[in-house]
């Protein structure tokens, strides 16, 4: 066809000059300008065109692109004479935090300072203006990657001043991926230290900046106002549930199907919908992530393009270290079930593992969950959501992430699975102790949880691992009712697999009740028998003699497995 598909291009100018495939989102310019909000924060999942859209805004408004109307020729915005006159008419400060991913506080501050110093280098022509005094030129020269924090937090405000005097009008400020450093700070343990610096920078740039006309920030999450934006009462926040800009990020189904028709792939619509549909912004349903669609148009193969496009370290950390309930919910979500929960769309990073529902709020904002239904109570101010995994691509991402927990060379998980299938209890004990030793710390949290909670967290992570490894042979459930209680794990052979059903019970040794791990194993097996956990399996037609019982006893990082049958 006549259009080149450019993978990864985030330069609006490059795409337009080279006549690359492009879905017109220029109405964003009109919508943002007419809303007249002072500072707009738009949150969307990664790879949803945030950077390209901000670059388009830069090309439209920036004085550096004055007279470059040909870039917008044929687009919706160029049909309006009023907006043609706006093109190239404002000084613009445009920067991104997308690549600032420091392992520690100093690396991150250095990255931000480097971005600021590059901005000053780009706009060094303002020093030639007639309105800069000696002290202002000294400040300008002081902006570098080695500048002190107090200079860095004022850099954008002062640059706004210099540009507004040079051009005789206030500036527009575009900040892309504002929250990337914050997410890295949380994962690497320096969140609180970075917050103070970012808060000061944002306050001087967006709140106390008389030289700013308007501003846009983009990111994945809506970080808590109390932590970052406490002084910004001029901030308009657009989340995935907001009506504003609902069609400006991501591709609508009509846009996707038109593209498939254009590239001669009309017969692929059902498959593309299954794999890549599912995002909802405001009342706009059936939104597709652009990264996967563009890659699919190029490769013509169904693959998890978006899910594999960057690190999922934060998501993995929160699920791996989450409590037993969190892992059980993930188990249900992976089986196609829905989660009904209350959600606060403000992300409070230091409460992600403490505040109920916080992890689901992050997963919703990040695009891994979609809101099938939601309701806002005007009486309580609480939003209730019905959530499920977004699509096939996300399901594969979760499966691969969980597989990665147990795939390290020092974790003999596959050997344990083989021993389990062969009913080799001696080998199961050997490999399970190696697994527990290698993974217990990963599934526990270092701060203020009871030690007895670690096995709970571990075994639900273990269940997720079983689901991934044995999904083609077993239907695996946990903590479900059967007989007179709730079993820990049940493995039901899939039709034609020719395998035995299993029930596994986990117990932590209680020294006051059990003299040894052997007694704890016996108590676990007795619980399976006394509470008749076999009932649901027998109801499904399995013979009692075929049902295997396993008791797993824990004490610290030591595990003992025993077997019993009726």
Secondary structure, DSSP 8 states (H G I E B T S, - for coil): ---B--TT---HHHHHHTTB-----THHHHHHHHH--SEEEEE--TTSSHHHHHHHHHHHHBGGGTT-GGGGTTSGGGG-HHHHHHTT-B-EEEEE-TT---SSHHHHHHHHHHHHHHHHHHTGGGGGSTT--HHHHHHHHH-STT--HHHHTTHHHHHHHHHHHHHTS-EEEEEE-TTHHHHHHHHHT-HHHHHHHHHHHHIIIIIS-TTEEEEEEEESSEE-TTTT-TT-TTEEEE-TT-STTTTTSSEEHHHHHHHHHHTT-GGGHHHHHHHH--EEETTEEEEE-HHHHHHHHHH-S---TTTTSS--HHHHHHHHSS-HHHHHHHHHHHTT--EEEEE-SEE-GGGTTTSTTHHHHHHHHHTSEEEEEEEE-TTT--EEEEEEE--HHHHHHHHHHHHHHT-STT--HHHHHHHHHHT-HHHHHHHHHHHHHHHHHHHS-SSS--TTHHHHHHHHHHHHHHHHHHTTTEEEEES-EETTEE-SEEEEE-TT-----EEEEEEE--TTT-SSHHHHHHHHHHHHHHTTTTHHHHHTT--GGG-EEEEEEEETTEEEEEEE--
